[in-house]
Amino acid sequence: MENKLHSTITITNVSFQYNSTLILQDVNLTFKCGSFYLLIGPNGGGKTTLLKLIMGLLEPTKGEISIYERLPKYNLNYIGYIPQSFTFDRKFPISVKEFIMMGAISRLKWYGAWPAEILEKADKLLDEMEIKTLKDRQIGTLSGGQLQRAAMARALINNPRILLLDEPTNGLDVDSSMFIQQKLTSLKSDKTIIMVSHMISDIIDSVDEIECVQCSVEKITKNTICSHYKIGLYHQKFNGK
């Protein structure tokens, strides 16, 4: 029997419909531990919806998703997530270190103190993400690249087995983008990494499998990725068309 921790996420005959709009149809996927997956596809094709279904933020209209053979809502502590963008009050008085520790909010004690291991983990991640000198800065003062490094540290503070990323390098400068990609590659040995991105050329050498999400999902091998995918052109077959 296959190790349960190896078959991390199983998606079986999943469809999702919002009102009368079909977003995903008959999706069957397996994501395994120690592998790095890239989700590509047109805007509106269902990539972000698929991530939200995996996290249990949405429920399938049809079909089933299991994480370690349980429903997603029972596995939230195993998942680290970096959204496409952060919307927050940039004047809110929270430091970079506090922002990172909020990723482990379930560990905060009832009297408002953080466990020593979370404080130590936050310091370690600040160092790994090369933003240790920024730990006392107000989070709203960071640049885009600095904020994304802090967001990755926040996603990793609970040592998740699954890491979901929605266009984490979008809008970043070349150095910040390369840093994020290299960090993800170093993490994949003991995690399941699923990343949405349109930057195919930048990341293709690091990923193990590519899935094109256009309502349905099609596995694409690296040697069949051609120039029209790289510039964002896809077949007009999604949303039932």
GUNUTOR-225656 format. One record per atom (N, C-alpha, C): residue in one letter; atom name; y, z, x. Coordinates in steps of 0.2 Angstrom, whole numbers, plus 5000, padded with zeros to 4 digits. Layout:
# residues N
A|CA|Y|Z|X
...
# end
This chain:
# residues 241
M|N|4994|5000|5004
M|CA|5000|5000|5000
M|C|5006|5000|5004
E|N|5011|4996|5002
E|CA|5017|4996|5006
E|C|5021|5002|5006
N|N|5024|5004|5012
N|CA|5028|5010|5012
N|C|5034|5010|5007
K|N|5034|5015|5003
K|CA|5040|5015|4998
K|C|5047|5015|5001
L|N|5047|5018|5007
L|CA|5054|5018|5010
L|C|5055|5011|5013
H|N|5050|5007|5013
H|CA|5051|5000|5016
H|C|5054|4995|5011
S|N|5051|4995|5005
S|CA|5053|4992|4999
S|C|5059|4996|4996
T|N|5065|4995|4998
T|CA|5070|5000|4996
T|C|5072|4999|4989
I|N|5074|4992|4987
I|CA|5077|4990|4981
I|C|5073|4985|4978
T|N|5071|4985|4971
T|CA|5067|4980|4968
T|C|5071|4978|4962
I|N|5072|4972|4961
I|CA|5076|4969|4955
I|C|5071|4965|4952
T|N|5070|4966|4945
T|CA|5064|4962|4942
T|C|5067|4960|4935
N|N|5068|4953|4935
N|CA|5070|4949|4929
N|C|5076|4952|4926
V|N|5081|4953|4930
V|CA|5087|4956|4928
V|C|5092|4951|4926
S|N|5095|4952|4920
S|CA|5101|4948|4917
S|C|5106|4953|4915
F|N|5112|4950|4916
F|CA|5118|4955|4914
F|C|5123|4950|4910
Q|N|5125|4953|4904
Q|CA|5130|4949|4900
Q|C|5136|4953|4898
Y|N|5142|4951|4899
Y|CA|5148|4955|4897
Y|C|5151|4951|4891
N|N|5150|4955|4885
N|CA|5152|4952|4879
N|C|5148|4945|4878
S|N|5151|4940|4877
S|CA|5147|4933|4877
S|C|5146|4930|4883
T|N|5149|4932|4889
T|CA|5148|4929|4895
T|C|5142|4931|4899
L|N|5138|4926|4901
L|CA|5132|4928|4905
L|C|5134|4928|4912
I|N|5133|4933|4915
I|CA|5135|4934|4922
I|C|5129|4933|4927
L|N|5124|4936|4926
L|CA|5118|4935|4930
L|C|5112|4934|4925
Q|N|5107|4930|4927
Q|CA|5102|4928|4923
Q|C|5095|4928|4927
D|N|5090|4932|4925
D|CA|5083|4932|4928
D|C|5083|4932|4935
V|N|5086|4938|4938
V|CA|5087|4939|4945
V|C|5081|4943|4947
N|N|5077|4940|4952
N|CA|5072|4944|4955
N|C|5073|4944|4963
L|N|5073|4950|4965
L|CA|5075|4951|4972
L|C|5071|4958|4975
T|N|5070|4958|4981
T|CA|5067|4964|4985
T|C|5071|4965|4991
F|N|5074|4970|4992
F|CA|5078|4972|4998
F|C|5074|4977|5002
K|N|5073|4976|5008
K|CA|5069|4981|5012
K|C|5073|4984|5017
C|N|5071|4990|5019
C|CA|5074|4994|5024
C|C|5073|4991|5031
G|N|5079|4992|5035
G|CA|5079|4988|5042
G|C|5081|4981|5041
S|N|5084|4979|5036
S|CA|5086|4972|5035
S|C|5093|4971|5033
F|N|5096|4966|5035
F|CA|5103|4965|5034
F|C|5104|4959|5029
Y|N|5106|4959|5023
Y|CA|5107|4954|5018
Y|C|5114|4952|5017
L|N|5115|4945|5017
L|CA|5121|4943|5015
L|C|5121|4939|5008
L|N|5126|4941|5004
L|CA|5127|4938|4997
L|C|5132|4933|4998
I|N|5131|4927|4996
I|CA|5137|4922|4996
I|C|5137|4919|4989
G|N|5142|4915|4988
G|CA|5142|4912|4981
G|C|5149|4911|4979
P|N|5151|4908|4974
P|CA|5158|4906|4971
P|C|5161|4913|4968
N|N|5167|4913|4968
N|CA|5170|4918|4964
N|C|5168|4918|4957
G|N|5166|4924|4954
G|CA|5164|4924|4947
G|C|5156|4923|4946
G|N|5153|4922|4952
G|CA|5146|4920|4952
G|C|5141|4926|4951
G|N|5144|4932|4952
G|CA|5140|4938|4950
G|C|5139|4943|4956
K|N|5142|4942|4962
K|CA|5140|4945|4968
K|C|5142|4953|4967
T|N|5148|4954|4965
T|CA|5151|4961|4964
T|C|5147|4964|4958
T|N|5145|4961|4953
T|CA|5142|4963|4947
T|C|5135|4966|4950
L|N|5132|4962|4954
L|CA|5125|4964|4957
L|C|5125|4970|4961
L|N|5131|4971|4965
L|CA|5131|4977|4968
L|C|5132|4983|4964
K|N|5136|4982|4958
K|CA|5137|4988|4953
K|C|5131|4989|4950
L|N|5127|4984|4948
L|CA|5120|4986|4945
L|C|5116|4990|4950
I|N|5116|4988|4956
I|CA|5112|4992|4961
I|C|5114|4999|4961
M|N|5121|5000|4961
M|CA|5123|5007|4961
M|C|5122|5011|4954
G|N|5121|5007|4949
G|CA|5120|5011|4943
G|C|5127|5011|4939
L|N|5132|5008|4941
L|CA|5138|5008|4938
L|C|5138|5004|4932
L|N|5133|4999|4932
L|CA|5132|4994|4926
L|C|5125|4995|4925
E|N|5123|4994|4919
E|CA|5116|4993|4917
E|C|5114|4986|4915
P|N|5108|4984|4917
P|CA|5106|4977|4915
P|C|5105|4976|4908
T|N|5107|4970|4905
T|CA|5106|4968|4899
T|C|5099|4967|4897
K|N|5095|4965|4903
K|CA|5088|4964|4902
K|C|5085|4965|4909
G|N|5079|4967|4910
G|CA|5076|4968|4916
G|C|5077|4975|4919
E|N|5075|4976|4925
E|CA|5074|4983|4928
E|C|5076|4983|4935
I|N|5080|4988|4938
I|CA|5081|4989|4945
I|C|5079|4996|4947
S|N|5075|4996|4952
S|CA|5073|5002|4955
S|C|5074|5003|4962
I|N|5076|5009|4964
I|CA|5077|5011|4971
I|C|5072|5017|4973
Y|N|5068|5015|4977
Y|CA|5063|5020|4979
Y|C|5059|5022|4972
E|N|5058|5017|4968
E|CA|5054|5018|4962
E|C|5057|5022|4957
R|N|5064|5023|4957
R|CA|5067|5027|4952
R|C|5074|5023|4950
L|N|5076|5025|4945
L|CA|5083|5021|4942
L|C|5088|5023|4947
P|N|5093|5018|4948
P|CA|5098|5019|4953
P|C|5102|5025|4952
K|N|5103|5027|4946
K|CA|5108|5033|4945
K|C|5105|5040|4948
Y|N|5098|5039|4949
Y|CA|5095|5045|4952
Y|C|5095|5045|4960
N|N|5098|5039|4963
N|CA|5098|5038|4970
N|C|5105|5037|4973
L|N|5110|5040|4970
L|CA|5117|5039|4972
L|C|5118|5042|4979
N|N|5114|5047|4981
N|CA|5115|5050|4987
N|C|5113|5046|4993
Y|N|5109|5041|4991
Y|CA|5106|5037|4996
Y|C|5110|5031|4998
I|N|5116|5030|4994
I|CA|5120|5024|4994
I|C|5127|5025|4997
G|N|5129|5021|5002
G|CA|5135|5021|5004
G|C|5139|5015|5002
Y|N|5145|5015|5000
Y|CA|5148|5009|4997
Y|C|5155|5008|4999
I|N|5157|5002|5001
I|CA|5163|5000|5003
I|C|5166|4995|4998
P|N|5171|4996|4994
P|CA|5173|4991|4989
P|C|5177|4986|4992
Q|N|5179|4981|4988
Q|CA|5183|4975|4991
Q|C|5190|4977|4993
S|N|5192|4982|4989
S|CA|5199|4985|4991
S|C|5200|4992|4988
F|N|5204|4996|4991
F|CA|5205|5002|4989
F|C|5212|5002|4985
T|N|5212|5005|4979
T|CA|5218|5006|4975
T|C|5220|5013|4975
F|N|5225|5016|4978
F|CA|5227|5023|4978
F|C|5234|5023|4980
D|N|5237|5029|4978
D|CA|5244|5031|4979
D|C|5244|5032|4987
R|N|5248|5028|4990
R|CA|5248|5028|4997
R|C|5253|5034|5000
K|N|5256|5038|4995
K|CA|5260|5044|4996
K|C|5256|5050|4995
F|N|5249|5049|4993
F|CA|5245|5055|4991
F|C|5244|5059|4998
P|N|5245|5065|4998
P|CA|5245|5069|5005
P|C|5238|5071|5007
I|N|5234|5066|5009
I|CA|5227|5067|5012
I|C|5226|5064|5018
S|N|5223|5067|5023
S|CA|5223|5065|5030
S|C|5217|5060|5030
V|N|5216|5056|5036
V|CA|5211|5052|5037
V|C|5204|5056|5037
K|N|5204|5061|5040
K|CA|5198|5065|5041
K|C|5196|5068|5034
E|N|5201|5070|5030
E|CA|5199|5072|5023
E|C|5197|5066|5019
F|N|5200|5060|5020
F|CA|5197|5054|5016
F|C|5190|5053|5018
I|N|5188|5053|5024
I|CA|5181|5052|5026
I|C|5177|5057|5023
M|N|5179|5064|5023
M|CA|5174|5069|5020
M|C|5173|5068|5013
M|N|5178|5065|5009
M|CA|5177|5064|5002
M|C|5171|5060|5000
G|N|5168|5056|5005
G|CA|5162|5053|5004
G|C|5156|5057|5003
A|N|5157|5064|5005
A|CA|5152|5069|5004
A|C|5154|5074|4999
I|N|5158|5072|4994
I|CA|5161|5077|4989
I|C|5156|5082|4986
S|N|5150|5079|4985
S|CA|5145|5083|4982
S|C|5143|5089|4986
R|N|5145|5089|4993
R|CA|5143|5094|4997
R|C|5148|5100|4998
L|N|5154|5098|4995
L|CA|5160|5103|4995
L|C|5158|5110|4991
K|N|5159|5115|4994
K|CA|5157|5122|4991
K|C|5161|5123|4985
W|N|5159|5128|4981
W|CA|5162|5129|4975
W|C|5169|5132|4976
Y|N|5170|5136|4982
Y|CA|5176|5139|4984
Y|C|5181|5135|4988
G|N|5179|5128|4989
G|CA|5183|5123|4992
G|C|5182|5122|5000
A|N|5177|5125|5002
A|CA|5176|5124|5010
A|C|5170|5119|5011
W|N|5171|5115|5016
W|CA|5166|5110|5018
W|C|5161|5113|5023
P|N|5154|5111|5022
P|CA|5149|5114|5027
P|C|5151|5112|5034
A|N|5149|5116|5039
A|CA|5150|5114|5046
A|C|5147|5107|5048
E|N|5141|5105|5045
E|CA|5138|5099|5047
E|C|5143|5093|5045
I|N|5146|5094|5039
I|CA|5150|5088|5037
I|C|5157|5088|5041
L|N|5159|5093|5043
L|CA|5165|5093|5047
L|C|5163|5090|5054
E|N|5157|5092|5057
E|CA|5155|5089|5063
E|C|5154|5082|5062
K|N|5151|5080|5057
K|CA|5149|5073|5055
K|C|5155|5068|5055
A|N|5160|5071|5052
A|CA|5167|5067|5051
A|C|5170|5066|5058
D|N|5170|5071|5062
D|CA|5172|5071|5069
D|C|5168|5065|5073
K|N|5162|5065|5072
K|CA|5158|5061|5076
K|C|5159|5053|5073
L|N|5160|5052|5067
L|CA|5162|5046|5064
L|C|5169|5043|5066
L|N|5173|5048|5066
L|CA|5180|5046|5069
L|C|5180|5043|5076
D|N|5175|5047|5080
D|CA|5175|5044|5087
D|C|5171|5038|5087
E|N|5166|5037|5083
E|CA|5162|5031|5083
E|C|5166|5025|5080
M|N|5170|5026|5076
M|CA|5175|5021|5073
M|C|5181|5020|5077
E|N|5182|5024|5082
E|CA|5187|5023|5087
E|C|5194|5024|5083
I|N|5194|5029|5079
I|CA|5200|5031|5075
I|C|5201|5039|5076
K|N|5198|5042|5081
K|CA|5199|5049|5082
K|C|5206|5051|5082
T|N|5210|5047|5085
T|CA|5217|5049|5086
T|C|5221|5049|5080
L|N|5218|5046|5075
L|CA|5222|5045|5068
L|C|5219|5051|5063
K|N|5215|5055|5065
K|CA|5212|5060|5060
K|C|5217|5064|5056
D|N|5223|5066|5059
D|CA|5227|5070|5055
D|C|5233|5065|5052
R|N|5232|5059|5052
R|CA|5237|5054|5049
R|C|5236|5054|5042
Q|N|5241|5053|5038
Q|CA|5241|5052|5031
Q|C|5237|5045|5030
I|N|5232|5045|5025
I|CA|5228|5039|5024
I|C|5232|5033|5022
G|N|5238|5034|5019
G|CA|5242|5028|5016
G|C|5246|5025|5022
T|N|5246|5028|5028
T|CA|5250|5025|5033
T|C|5246|5020|5038
L|N|5239|5020|5036
L|CA|5235|5016|5041
L|C|5236|5008|5039
S|N|5234|5004|5044
S|CA|5234|4997|5044
S|C|5228|4995|5040
G|N|5227|4989|5038
G|CA|5221|4986|5035
G|C|5215|4988|5039
G|N|5215|4986|5045
G|CA|5209|4987|5049
G|C|5207|4994|5050
Q|N|5212|4998|5051
Q|CA|5211|5005|5052
Q|C|5208|5008|5046
L|N|5211|5006|5040
L|CA|5209|5009|5034
L|C|5201|5007|5033
Q|N|5200|5001|5035
Q|CA|5193|4999|5034
Q|C|5188|5002|5038
R|N|5190|5004|5044
R|CA|5186|5008|5048
R|C|5185|5015|5045
A|N|5190|5018|5042
A|CA|5190|5024|5039
A|C|5185|5024|5033
A|N|5185|5018|5029
A|CA|5181|5017|5024
A|C|5174|5017|5026
M|N|5172|5014|5031
M|CA|5166|5014|5034
M|C|5163|5021|5035
A|N|5167|5024|5039
A|CA|5165|5031|5040
A|C|5164|5035|5034
R|N|5168|5034|5029
R|CA|5167|5038|5023
R|C|5161|5036|5019
A|N|5159|5030|5020
A|CA|5153|5027|5017
A|C|5146|5030|5021
L|N|5147|5031|5027
L|CA|5142|5034|5031
L|C|5141|5041|5032
I|N|5146|5045|5029
I|CA|5145|5052|5031
I|C|5139|5056|5028
N|N|5137|5053|5022
N|CA|5130|5056|5020
N|C|5124|5053|5023
N|N|5125|5049|5028
N|CA|5119|5046|5031
N|C|5115|5042|5026
P|N|5118|5037|5022
P|CA|5114|5034|5017
P|C|5109|5029|5020
R|N|5104|5028|5016
R|CA|5099|5024|5018
R|C|5100|5017|5016
I|N|5105|5016|5011
I|CA|5107|5009|5009
I|C|5115|5009|5009
L|N|5117|5003|5012
L|CA|5124|5002|5013
L|C|5126|4996|5010
L|N|5131|4996|5005
L|CA|5133|4991|5001
L|C|5140|4989|5003
L|N|5142|4983|5004
L|CA|5149|4981|5006
L|C|5151|4975|5003
D|N|5157|4976|5000
D|CA|5160|4970|4996
D|C|5166|4967|5000
E|N|5164|4962|5003
E|CA|5169|4958|5008
E|C|5173|4963|5012
P|N|5170|4967|5016
P|CA|5173|4972|5020
P|C|5178|4969|5026
T|N|5177|4963|5028
T|CA|5181|4960|5033
T|C|5187|4955|5030
N|N|5187|4955|5023
N|CA|5192|4951|5020
N|C|5199|4953|5022
G|N|5203|4949|5025
G|CA|5210|4950|5026
G|C|5211|4954|5033
L|N|5206|4955|5037
L|CA|5207|4959|5043
L|C|5208|4954|5049
D|N|5211|4957|5054
D|CA|5212|4953|5060
D|C|5205|4952|5064
V|N|5205|4947|5068
V|CA|5199|4945|5072
V|C|5196|4951|5075
D|N|5199|4956|5079
D|CA|5196|4961|5082
D|C|5193|4966|5077
S|N|5197|4968|5072
S|CA|5194|4973|5067
S|C|5188|4970|5063
S|N|5188|4963|5062
S|CA|5182|4960|5059
S|C|5176|4960|5063
M|N|5177|4959|5070
M|CA|5172|4959|5074
M|C|5169|4966|5075
F|N|5173|4971|5075
F|CA|5171|4978|5076
F|C|5167|4980|5070
I|N|5169|4978|5064
I|CA|5165|4980|5058
I|C|5158|4976|5058
Q|N|5158|4970|5060
Q|CA|5152|4966|5060
Q|C|5147|4969|5066
Q|N|5149|4971|5071
Q|CA|5145|4974|5077
Q|C|5142|4981|5075
K|N|5147|4984|5071
K|CA|5144|4991|5069
K|C|5139|4990|5064
L|N|5139|4986|5059
L|CA|5134|4984|5054
L|C|5128|4982|5058
T|N|5128|4978|5062
T|CA|5122|4976|5066
T|C|5119|4981|5069
S|N|5122|4986|5072
S|CA|5119|4992|5076
S|C|5116|4997|5071
L|N|5118|4996|5064
L|CA|5116|5001|5059
L|C|5109|4999|5056
K|N|5108|4993|5056
K|CA|5103|4990|5052
K|C|5095|4992|5053
S|N|5094|4995|5059
S|CA|5087|4997|5060
S|C|5084|5002|5056
D|N|5088|5006|5053
D|CA|5085|5011|5048
D|C|5089|5011|5042
K|N|5092|5006|5040
K|CA|5096|5006|5033
K|C|5094|4999|5030
T|N|5096|4999|5024
T|CA|5096|4992|5020
T|C|5103|4991|5019
I|N|5105|4985|5022
I|CA|5112|4983|5022
I|C|5113|4977|5017
I|N|5117|4977|5012
I|CA|5119|4972|5008
I|C|5126|4970|5008
M|N|5128|4965|5010
M|CA|5135|4963|5011
M|C|5137|4957|5008
V|N|5143|4957|5004
V|CA|5146|4951|5001
V|C|5151|4949|5005
S|N|5151|4942|5007
S|CA|5156|4939|5011
S|C|5156|4932|5010
H|N|5162|4929|5011
H|CA|5163|4922|5011
H|C|5164|4920|5019
M|N|5164|4924|5023
M|CA|5165|4923|5030
M|C|5158|4921|5033
I|N|5155|4916|5031
I|CA|5148|4915|5033
I|C|5147|4914|5041
S|N|5151|4910|5044
S|CA|5150|4908|5051
S|C|5151|4914|5055
D|N|5155|4919|5053
D|CA|5156|4925|5057
D|C|5150|4929|5058
I|N|5146|4930|5052
I|CA|5141|4935|5052
I|C|5134|4932|5052
I|N|5133|4925|5051
I|CA|5127|4922|5050
I|C|5121|4924|5055
D|N|5124|4925|5062
D|CA|5119|4927|5067
D|C|5116|4934|5066
S|N|5120|4938|5063
S|CA|5118|4945|5062
S|C|5113|4947|5056
V|N|5113|4943|5051
V|CA|5110|4944|5045
V|C|5103|4942|5046
D|N|5098|4945|5041
D|CA|5091|4943|5041
D|C|5090|4938|5035
E|N|5093|4939|5030
E|CA|5092|4935|5024
E|C|5099|4933|5020
I|N|5099|4927|5018
I|CA|5105|4925|5014
I|C|5103|4924|5007
E|N|5107|4926|5002
E|CA|5106|4925|4995
E|C|5112|4922|4992
C|N|5111|4916|4989
C|CA|5117|4913|4985
C|C|5117|4915|4978
V|N|5122|4919|4976
V|CA|5122|4921|4969
V|C|5127|4917|4965
Q|N|5124|4913|4960
Q|CA|5127|4909|4955
Q|C|5124|4910|4949
C|N|5125|4916|4946
C|CA|5122|4917|4940
C|C|5114|4919|4941
S|N|5111|4914|4943
S|CA|5104|4915|4946
S|C|5105|4916|4954
V|N|5100|4918|4957
V|CA|5100|4920|4964
V|C|5095|4915|4968
E|N|5097|4912|4973
E|CA|5093|4907|4977
E|C|5093|4910|4984
K|N|5087|4911|4987
K|CA|5087|4912|4994
K|C|5088|4906|4998
I|N|5093|4907|5003
I|CA|5094|4901|5008
I|C|5093|4903|5015
T|N|5089|4899|5018
T|CA|5087|4900|5025
T|C|5093|4898|5030
K|N|5094|4901|5036
K|CA|5100|4900|5040
K|C|5100|4892|5042
N|N|5094|4889|5043
N|CA|5095|4882|5045
N|C|5097|4877|5040
T|N|5097|4880|5034
T|CA|5099|4875|5028
T|C|5107|4877|5026
I|N|5110|4882|5029
I|CA|5117|4883|5028
I|C|5121|4877|5031
C|N|5124|4874|5026
C|CA|5128|4868|5029
C|C|5136|4869|5028
S|N|5140|4864|5030
S|CA|5147|4865|5030
S|C|5150|4866|5023
H|N|5147|4864|5018
H|CA|5151|4865|5011
H|C|5150|4872|5009
Y|N|5145|4876|5011
Y|CA|5144|4883|5010
Y|C|5150|4887|5014
K|N|5151|4885|5020
K|CA|5155|4888|5024
K|C|5162|4888|5022
I|N|5164|4882|5018
I|CA|5171|4882|5016
I|C|5172|4884|5009
G|N|5166|4887|5006
G|CA|5167|4890|4999
G|C|5165|4885|4994
L|N|5161|4879|4995
L|CA|5160|4875|4990
L|C|5152|4876|4987
Y|N|5151|4877|4981
Y|CA|5145|4878|4978
Y|C|5143|4873|4972
H|N|5137|4873|4971
H|CA|5135|4869|4965
H|C|5138|4872|4958
Q|N|5140|4868|4954
Q|CA|5143|4870|4947
Q|C|5137|4871|4942
K|N|5133|4877|4944
K|CA|5127|4878|4940
K|C|5128|4885|4937
F|N|5133|4889|4939
F|CA|5133|4896|4937
F|C|5136|4897|4930
N|N|5135|4903|4927
N|CA|5137|4904|4920
N|C|5134|4899|4915
G|N|5128|4897|4916
G|CA|5125|4893|4912
G|C|5127|4886|4912
K|N|5131|4884|4917
K|CA|5133|4877|4917
K|C|5129|4872|4922
# end
